[in-house]
Each structure stands twice: as structure tokens, then as C-alpha cells.
Amino acid sequence: MEVTASAIDLNHTWMVQATSFVSFAALAMQVWELVIHVIDEVEYVWKSKMSPMKVLYIWARYGQLVAQITNLVTAQLLSMGYFSPQGCANAFLLEIFISQQAILCVEGIQLMRLFALYNQSRRVKYMLLSIFGISTVLEVAGNFATGKMYSTRAECTMLVSAPPDSGLAWFAVGAGMFQVVVLGMTFSRQLSTKHTGWSRTPLSSLMMKDSLFVFFLLFVVLSTVVGYEAVWSFGPSFWNIAFGWYIALLSIAGCRLIINMRSLALGPIHYDFEASIDGASEPLFYNESNR
């Protein structure tokens, strides 16, 4: 029995160390991404005036860095048994908050880019806000269902049982719906402006590549969320790793979306697009009323 107990303790220690290593790798990736793009960040973000897009960049880069560090510290404390049962529940609720704010940040960036792509059309604005509102309600409802289950636990078991399927499903449906709409509207814009020649410009190419990149990235992330039950069979450590990379990948995606647009917008041909995503009122690409 002593040998068995010792083997279990050794296995647990190894798993905690392995989880910590891979989770810290996600943080290292975020820091590395910051280092290699620091010149672009200074040139395309910090030299510009304060704007909603600049705020979103700070949120995506530094807000998610703080979120990642907070998550790592919390996970380490949990693995060491430092929290009471209520502390465990609060820690998991913190993870839910981190998860929600990370996806909202990327969706906000996509929302502003798409609004600018459609020349700040009022009709498009109301449609985008409606879709954003519906998707956010679904995501929050899913997270609320998951959080409610853990907030009523009498024991510190948040890391040894899976969340309810319904909560994960609602979250995935909300986030997935928003990504499908963004990709669909980007394709639609491509087709509707084909006769003007805009669909063959560098800006058009960038919008398509970025939209596809984020769509497939989030498809992988959401597939992981939907398949949580299967993932959970590998144990909580696997999910802790996945969650750390979820934050890192969303941070990288959001920052690259903004830096890519800024770098192209600095060219004189596309200056109007830069003004538009910063909140100016002039139309983009060609004359079209803001109906």
C-alpha cells in the first residue's frame, strides 16, 4: 500500500510539473509575440492617437498577458491545495471571467474591422451590434450555467469533474455564430465589390486572410470547448494546458488583426481605412452613402 501511495504521489507530482511547464510555454509565447512585434507596436499603435482600436489593442496584448499570469498563479495555488472549497469556486469563476473577456476582446476587434469594411453603414452597424449582442448573451448564459454549478459546490472539486454540457454548448453556439457571420459578411463584401476592382487590392487580400485565420483558429478553440467531455477523460491537467493556450492564441490573434490593418493603413492609398477604424466618419474605398 505504501508503494502504491508513493507511486500515486509521484505521478501527481510529475503531472503538476508537466502541466506547469506547458502552461508557462503559453505565457512564453505571448511574451515572445510581444518582443518580436514591439517595433511594429510602437510604429503602428503607440504613435497613433487614442482610439477605440488602440484601447482594444492594449486589452488584447496587455490585458490578456495579465489574464494569463493570473490564471497561472491561480492554477498553481489550486494544485498545491491552498484554497478552501469556496476559494476553489471563486477561482473557477475567475477562469470563466477570463474566458469571456478574452473572446469579447477579439470579437470587438472583428466588429470594428467589419464595420469599417462596410463604410460605417448605419444599417450594417445595427445588424453587427445585434449579432454581437445575441452571441454575447449566449456566451454569458453558457458561462453562467457552468459557473452556477461550481458556485454551489460544498467541496473543492472544481478540478476533478467536468462542467455541464449545456453551458459549454451555449457558449460554443454564441461564439461560433459570431464567427460565421463575420466570415460570411467578409466574403459578401468581396463579391459585391468585385466590379470595382477592390476585391483584388492588398487590403482585400489582407481582410480575407485575417478573417480565415481567426475563423479557423477559433474553430479549433471552440471544437476543444465542445469536446470538453472527451478532453476531460485525460484529466484536469490537460484542460489547464488547453485553457492557457486559449488565452495566448486569442491574444495573438487580436493583436495581429490590429497590427496587420495598421501596417497596411499607413500607406497613402488606404489612409481612409485607418481613419475609419479609428472612428472617423468618411467613407472608404469608393463613394457609398452611409445608409
C-alpha positions in Angstrom: 0.0 0.0 0.0 2.8 2.4 0.8 4.4 1.7 -2.6 1.1 2.3 -4.3 0.5 5.6 -2.5 4.1 6.6 -3.2 3.6 5.9 -6.9 0.4 7.9 -7.0 2.1 10.9 -5.3 5.0 10.7 -7.8 2.6 10.5 -10.7 0.7 13.5 -9.4 3.9 15.5 -8.9 5.0 14.7 -12.4 1.7 15.7 -13.9 1.7 19.0 -12.0 5.2 19.8 -13.2 4.4 18.9 -16.8 1.2 21.0 -16.7 3.1 23.9 -15.3 5.8 23.6 -18.0 3.4 23.6 -20.9 1.2 26.3 -19.3 4.2 28.5 -18.9 5.0 27.8 -22.5 1.8 29.6 -23.4 2.9 32.6 -21.4 6.3 32.5 -23.0 4.6 32.5 -26.4 2.7 35.7 -25.5 5.9 37.4 -24.3 7.8 36.3 -27.4 5.0 37.6 -29.6 5.3 40.9 -27.8 9.1 41.1 -28.2 9.1 40.3 -31.9 6.4 42.8 -32.7 7.5 45.6 -30.3 8.8 47.8 -33.2 5.6 47.3 -35.1 3.6 48.1 -32.0 5.5 51.4 -31.4 5.2 52.3 -35.1 1.6 51.4 -35.7 -0.1 51.6 -32.3 1.7 53.9 -29.8 2.4 56.7 -32.3 -1.3 56.9 -33.1 -3.9 58.9 -31.2 -6.0 57.3 -28.6 -9.0 55.5 -30.2 -11.3 52.5 -29.6 -9.0 50.3 -31.7 -6.0 51.3 -29.7 -7.8 50.5 -26.5 -8.7 47.1 -27.9 -5.1 46.5 -28.8 -4.0 47.3 -25.2 -6.7 45.0 -24.0 -5.7 42.2 -26.4 -1.9 42.5 -25.7 -1.5 43.5 -22.1 -4.9 42.7 -20.7 -4.5 39.1 -21.8 -1.0 39.0 -20.5 -2.3 39.9 -17.1 -5.1 37.3 -17.5 -2.6 34.6 -18.4 -0.4 35.4 -15.4 -3.4 35.5 -13.1 -4.6 32.1 -14.4 -1.1 30.5 -14.0 -0.8 31.7 -10.4 -4.4 30.5 -9.6 -3.7 27.1 -11.1 -0.5 26.7 -9.2 -2.2 27.6 -5.9 -5.1 25.2 -6.7 -2.7 22.3 -7.4 -1.0 22.9 -4.1 -4.3 22.8 -2.2 -4.1 26.4 -0.9 -7.7 27.3 -1.5 -10.8 26.5 0.7 -13.8 25.0 -1.1 -15.2 28.5 -1.5 -11.9 29.7 -2.8 -11.9 26.9 -5.4 -15.3 28.0 -6.6 -14.2 31.6 -6.8 -11.1 30.6 -8.7 -13.1 28.8 -11.3 -15.5 31.8 -11.6 -12.3 33.8 -12.3 -11.4 31.4 -15.1 -14.9 31.9 -16.5 -14.5 35.7 -16.5 -11.1 35.4 -18.1 -12.5 33.1 -20.8 -15.4 35.5 -21.6 -13.4 38.7 -21.7 -10.8 37.1 -24.0 -13.3 36.2 -26.6 -15.1 39.5 -26.3 -11.9 41.4 -27.0 -11.3 39.5 -30.3 -14.9 39.9 -31.3 -14.8 43.6 -30.6 -11.8 43.9 -32.9 -13.5 42.0 -35.6 -16.7 44.0 -35.2 -14.8 47.3 -35.8 -12.9 46.0 -38.7 -16.1 44.7 -40.4 -17.9 48.0 -39.6 -15.1 49.9 -41.4 -15.1 47.4 -44.3 -18.7 48.3 -44.9 -18.0 52.1 -44.9 -19.6 52.6 -41.5 -23.0 51.9 -42.9 -25.6 52.6 -40.2 -27.7 49.6 -41.4 -24.6 47.3 -41.0 -23.8 48.9 -37.6 -27.2 47.9 -36.2 -27.0 44.5 -37.7 -23.5 43.9 -36.3 -24.5 45.2 -32.9 -27.5 42.9 -32.9 -25.4 39.8 -33.8 -22.8 40.8 -31.3 -25.4 41.2 -28.6 -27.1 37.9 -29.3 -23.7 36.0 -29.4 -22.6 37.7 -26.1 -25.9 36.8 -24.4 -25.5 33.1 -25.5 -21.8 33.0 -24.3 -22.6 34.6 -21.0 -25.6 32.3 -20.5 -23.4 29.3 -21.1 -20.7 30.6 -18.7 -23.4 31.4 -16.1 -24.8 27.8 -16.3 -21.3 26.5 -15.8 -20.4 28.9 -13.0 -23.7 28.3 -11.2 -22.8 24.6 -10.8 -19.4 25.3 -9.3 -20.5 28.1 -7.0 -22.9 25.8 -5.1 -20.3 23.0 -4.6 -19.7 22.2 -0.9 -16.3 20.6 -1.7 -13.2 21.7 -3.6 -14.0 19.5 -6.6 -13.8 22.1 -9.4 -10.8 20.4 -10.9 -12.0 16.8 -10.8 -15.3 17.0 -12.6 -16.4 18.3 -16.0 -18.8 21.2 -16.4 -22.4 20.8 -17.7 -22.8 20.1 -21.4 -25.5 22.7 -21.8 -23.3 25.6 -20.6 -20.5 24.7 -23.0 -22.9 24.2 -25.8 -24.5 27.7 -25.3 -21.0 29.3 -25.2 -19.9 27.5 -28.4 -23.1 28.4 -30.3 -22.8 32.1 -29.4 -19.1 32.3 -30.3 -19.5 30.2 -33.4 -22.4 32.1 -34.7 -20.5 35.4 -34.5 -17.5 33.9 -36.4 -19.7 32.5 -39.2 -21.4 36.0 -39.6 -18.0 37.8 -39.7 -16.6 35.4 -42.3 -19.9 35.4 -44.4 -20.0 39.2 -44.4 -16.4 39.5 -45.4 -17.0 37.1 -48.4 -20.1 39.0 -49.3 -18.1 42.3 -49.4 -15.6 40.6 -51.6 -18.2 39.6 -54.1 -20.2 42.8 -54.0 -17.1 45.0 -54.8 -15.7 42.7 -57.5 -16.8 45.0 -60.3 -14.9 48.0 -58.7 -11.6 46.1 -58.6 -11.3 46.5 -54.8 -11.5 42.7 -54.4 -8.1 42.5 -56.0 -6.3 45.0 -53.8 -3.9 44.3 -50.9 -6.4 45.4 -48.4 -9.0 43.0 -49.7 -6.5 40.2 -49.6 -5.5 41.0 -46.1 -9.1 41.1 -44.9 -9.8 37.7 -46.3 -6.6 36.1 -45.0 -7.2 37.6 -41.5 -10.8 36.5 -41.4 -10.0 33.0 -42.4 -7.1 32.9 -39.9 -9.3 33.9 -37.0 -12.2 31.7 -38.1 -10.2 28.6 -38.3 -8.3 29.4 -35.1 -11.5 29.9 -33.2 -13.0 26.8 -34.8 -10.2 24.8 -33.3 -10.7 26.5 -29.9 -14.4 26.1 -29.9 -14.1 22.5 -31.1 -12.0 21.9 -28.0 -14.7 23.5 -25.8 -17.5 21.5 -27.4 -15.4 18.3 -27.0 -14.7 19.1 -23.3 -16.2 15.9 -22.2 -13.7 13.9 -24.3 -10.9 16.2 -23.3 -11.8 15.7 -19.6 -11.1 12.0 -19.9 -7.5 12.9 -20.0 -7.8 14.6 -16.6 -7.9 18.3 -15.4 -4.3 18.9 -16.1 -4.9 18.6 -19.9 -7.7 21.2 -19.6 -5.5 23.6 -17.7 -3.0 23.4 -20.5 -5.7 24.0 -23.1 -7.1 27.0 -21.2 -3.7 28.6 -21.0 -3.2 28.3 -24.8 -6.8 29.5 -25.3 -5.8 32.8 -23.8 -2.5 33.0 -25.6 -4.0 32.3 -29.0 -6.8 34.8 -28.7 -4.3 37.4 -27.5 -2.0 36.8 -30.5 -5.0 36.7 -32.9 -6.4 40.0 -31.7 -3.0 41.8 -31.8 -2.2 40.6 -35.3 -5.5 41.7 -36.6 -4.8 45.2 -35.5 -1.2 45.4 -36.4 -1.8 44.0 -39.9 -4.5 46.6 -40.6 -2.4 49.4 -39.2 0.7 48.5 -41.2 -1.4 48.5 -44.4 -3.4 51.5 -43.5 -0.3 53.7 -43.1 0.1 53.6 -46.9 -1.4 56.8 -48.5 -3.8 54.7 -50.6 -5.5 53.2 -47.6 -5.3 56.1 -45.2 -9.1 56.4 -45.2 -9.4 52.9 -43.8 -7.2 53.8 -40.9 -9.3 56.8 -40.2 -12.4 54.7 -40.3 -11.4 52.1 -37.9 -10.3 54.9 -35.5 -13.9 56.2 -35.6 -13.8 58.9 -38.4 -16.9 59.4 -40.5 -15.6 59.4 -44.1 -16.5 56.5 -46.4 -13.9 54.0 -47.6 -12.6 52.6 -50.9 -15.3 54.2 -53.1 -18.2 56.5 -52.7 -21.1 54.9 -51.0 -23.7 56.6 -48.8 -23.8 55.6 -45.1 -27.4 54.4 -45.4 
